[in-house]
Amino acid sequence: MNSESKYSGKVLVAGATGRTGQWVVKRLLHYGIQTRVFSRDREKALAIFGGAVEIATGKIQNSEDVANAVKGCNAVISALGSNSPSGESSPEEVDLNGVMRLVDEAAGAGVKHFGLVSSMAVTKWYHPLNLFAGVLTKKWEAEQHLRSVFSGAGKSYTIVRPGGLKDGEPLQNRLHVETGDRMWSGWINRSDVAELLVVSLWTAKARNMTFEVVNEAEEKQESLEPYYDKLS
Ligand SMILES: NC(=O)c1ccc[n+]([C@@H]2O[C@H](COP(=O)([O-])OP(=O)(O)OC[C@H]3O[C@@H](n4cnc5c(N)ncnc54)[C@H](OP(=O)(O)O)[C@@H]3O)[C@@H](O)[C@H]2O)c1
């Protein structure tokens, strides 16, 4: 573990037990950042993270659980994602209402920065992925809510819109970043999506940015911070 700590606050990770969320936690711990995870399944969180993080247990549908989870945190990173067309893990419940509830409770608790994993093509209602219970449109609406709540004084957000997600180590690929939701295809490692959101905690140029990102070529990277220079 790298003991260099670039951010002194505490970060809540929602969706921490998911594949991107686990990378968010790993990269936060790599930088020595205090981490709390929010999970509906305490045993699962304990099995994955052991004693390395604080665990707040609760449902994303329950405002009181969410309020308890964000209390005392300086930043939130959400890697939540739906996995069922209906019910409690649907796009409506997780990608839209769950994220909006997290945004509202975080703002109310004085959280300063909110990082969100969204998706490429969220503005394209006609994209085939939207056949999954309107998932792209729900993510777009949640993005809009985050932008409106966290762009005020003393607050900031960073929204990463990845292409198709793959597993693998971070910092192994040169990335291509763009704004305006004009990309149609491409892949990126979940670990790099996590890294981009973790470095957004201390990178001034990441503040209030929404951007798409995919791999360009295999090429080791020292840091992903310079990609934020390309956006401004
Ligand atoms: N797959 C792709 O190619 C792709 C492309 C672009 C964007 N994305 C987006 O990237 C994000 C991360 O994707 P991923 O593949 O890492 O996702 P994942 O492995 O499926 O993880 C999703 C997380 O959301 C949590 N979750 C789901 N339903 C929940 C509920 N009802 N209450 C509380 N938590 C709930 C899961 O909790 P449990 O661990 O308890 O199940 C898990 O921690 C998602 O928003 C996804 O839509 C994906």
Ligand as a Chemical Component Dictionary entry (heavy atoms), coordinates in Angstrom:
data_LIG
# 
_chem_comp.id                   LIG 
_chem_comp.type                 NON-POLYMER 
_chem_comp.pdbx_formal_charge   0 
_chem_comp.three_letter_code    LIG 
# 
loop_
_chem_comp_atom.comp_id 
_chem_comp_atom.atom_id 
_chem_comp_atom.alt_atom_id 
_chem_comp_atom.type_symbol 
_chem_comp_atom.charge 
_chem_comp_atom.model_Cartn_x 
_chem_comp_atom.model_Cartn_y 
_chem_comp_atom.model_Cartn_z 
_chem_comp_atom.pdbx_ordinal 
LIG N1  N1  N 0  -21.251 -3.262 -17.727 1  
LIG C1  C1  C 0  -20.852 -2.330 -18.570 2  
LIG O1  O1  O 0  -20.249 -2.599 -19.621 3  
LIG C2  C2  C 0  -21.126 -0.882 -18.229 4  
LIG C3  C3  C 0  -20.841 0.105  -19.159 5  
LIG C4  C4  C 0  -21.012 1.457  -18.806 6  
LIG C5  C5  C 0  -21.465 1.779  -17.520 7  
LIG N2  N2  N 1  -21.759 0.783  -16.636 8  
LIG C6  C6  C 0  -22.190 1.177  -15.281 9  
LIG O2  O2  O 0  -21.067 1.115  -14.427 10 
LIG C7  C7  C 0  -21.501 0.919  -13.065 11 
LIG C8  C8  C 0  -20.677 -0.178 -12.410 12 
LIG O3  O3  O 0  -20.843 -1.377 -13.154 13 
LIG P1  P1  P 0  -20.328 -2.783 -12.547 14 
LIG O4  O4  O 0  -20.246 -3.725 -13.668 15 
LIG O5  O5  O -1 -19.175 -2.554 -11.646 16 
LIG O6  O6  O 0  -21.609 -3.149 -11.633 17 
LIG P2  P2  P 0  -21.861 -4.396 -10.646 18 
LIG O7  O7  O 0  -20.651 -5.249 -10.517 19 
LIG O8  O8  O 0  -23.140 -5.029 -11.097 20 
LIG O9  O9  O 0  -22.109 -3.665 -9.234  21 
LIG C9  C9  C 0  -23.276 -2.941 -9.004  22 
LIG C10 C10 C 0  -23.341 -2.530 -7.542  23 
LIG O10 O10 O 0  -24.639 -1.962 -7.319  24 
LIG C11 C11 C 0  -25.186 -2.564 -6.164  25 
LIG N3  N3  N 0  -26.644 -2.663 -6.217  26 
LIG C12 C12 C 0  -27.420 -3.198 -7.177  27 
LIG N4  N4  N 0  -28.726 -3.162 -6.814  28 
LIG C13 C13 C 0  -28.741 -2.588 -5.581  29 
LIG C14 C14 C 0  -29.775 -2.258 -4.667  30 
LIG N5  N5  N 0  -31.056 -2.520 -4.911  31 
LIG N6  N6  N 0  -29.429 -1.688 -3.492  32 
LIG C15 C15 C 0  -28.133 -1.436 -3.216  33 
LIG N7  N7  N 0  -27.114 -1.716 -4.043  34 
LIG C16 C16 C 0  -27.425 -2.281 -5.207  35 
LIG C17 C17 C 0  -24.598 -3.965 -6.103  36 
LIG O11 O11 O 0  -24.694 -4.441 -4.787  37 
LIG P3  P3  P 0  -24.532 -6.011 -4.423  38 
LIG O12 O12 O 0  -23.037 -6.267 -4.460  39 
LIG O13 O13 O 0  -25.124 -6.084 -3.067  40 
LIG O14 O14 O 0  -25.284 -6.777 -5.491  41 
LIG C18 C18 C 0  -23.172 -3.673 -6.543  42 
LIG O15 O15 O 0  -22.428 -3.230 -5.433  43 
LIG C19 C19 C 0  -22.990 0.645  -13.152 44 
LIG O16 O16 O 0  -23.694 1.847  -12.884 45 
LIG C20 C20 C 0  -23.185 0.251  -14.610 46 
LIG O17 O17 O 0  -24.485 0.521  -15.064 47 
LIG C21 C21 C 0  -21.592 -0.528 -16.966 48 
# 
loop_
_chem_comp_bond.comp_id 
_chem_comp_bond.atom_id_1 
_chem_comp_bond.atom_id_2 
_chem_comp_bond.value_order 
_chem_comp_bond.pdbx_ordinal 
LIG N1  C1  SING 1  
LIG C1  O1  DOUB 2  
LIG C1  C2  SING 3  
LIG C2  C3  SING 4  
LIG C2  C21 DOUB 5  
LIG C3  C4  DOUB 6  
LIG C4  C5  SING 7  
LIG C5  N2  DOUB 8  
LIG N2  C6  SING 9  
LIG N2  C21 SING 10 
LIG C6  O2  SING 11 
LIG C6  C20 SING 12 
LIG O2  C7  SING 13 
LIG C7  C8  SING 14 
LIG C7  C19 SING 15 
LIG C8  O3  SING 16 
LIG O3  P1  SING 17 
LIG P1  O4  DOUB 18 
LIG P1  O5  SING 19 
LIG P1  O6  SING 20 
LIG O6  P2  SING 21 
LIG P2  O7  DOUB 22 
LIG P2  O8  SING 23 
LIG P2  O9  SING 24 
LIG O9  C9  SING 25 
LIG C9  C10 SING 26 
LIG C10 O10 SING 27 
LIG C10 C18 SING 28 
LIG O10 C11 SING 29 
LIG C11 N3  SING 30 
LIG C11 C17 SING 31 
LIG N3  C12 SING 32 
LIG N3  C16 SING 33 
LIG C12 N4  DOUB 34 
LIG N4  C13 SING 35 
LIG C13 C14 SING 36 
LIG C13 C16 DOUB 37 
LIG C14 N5  SING 38 
LIG C14 N6  DOUB 39 
LIG N6  C15 SING 40 
LIG C15 N7  DOUB 41 
LIG N7  C16 SING 42 
LIG C17 O11 SING 43 
LIG C17 C18 SING 44 
LIG O11 P3  SING 45 
LIG P3  O12 DOUB 46 
LIG P3  O13 SING 47 
LIG P3  O14 SING 48 
LIG C18 O15 SING 49 
LIG C19 O16 SING 50 
LIG C19 C20 SING 51 
LIG C20 O17 SING 52 
# 
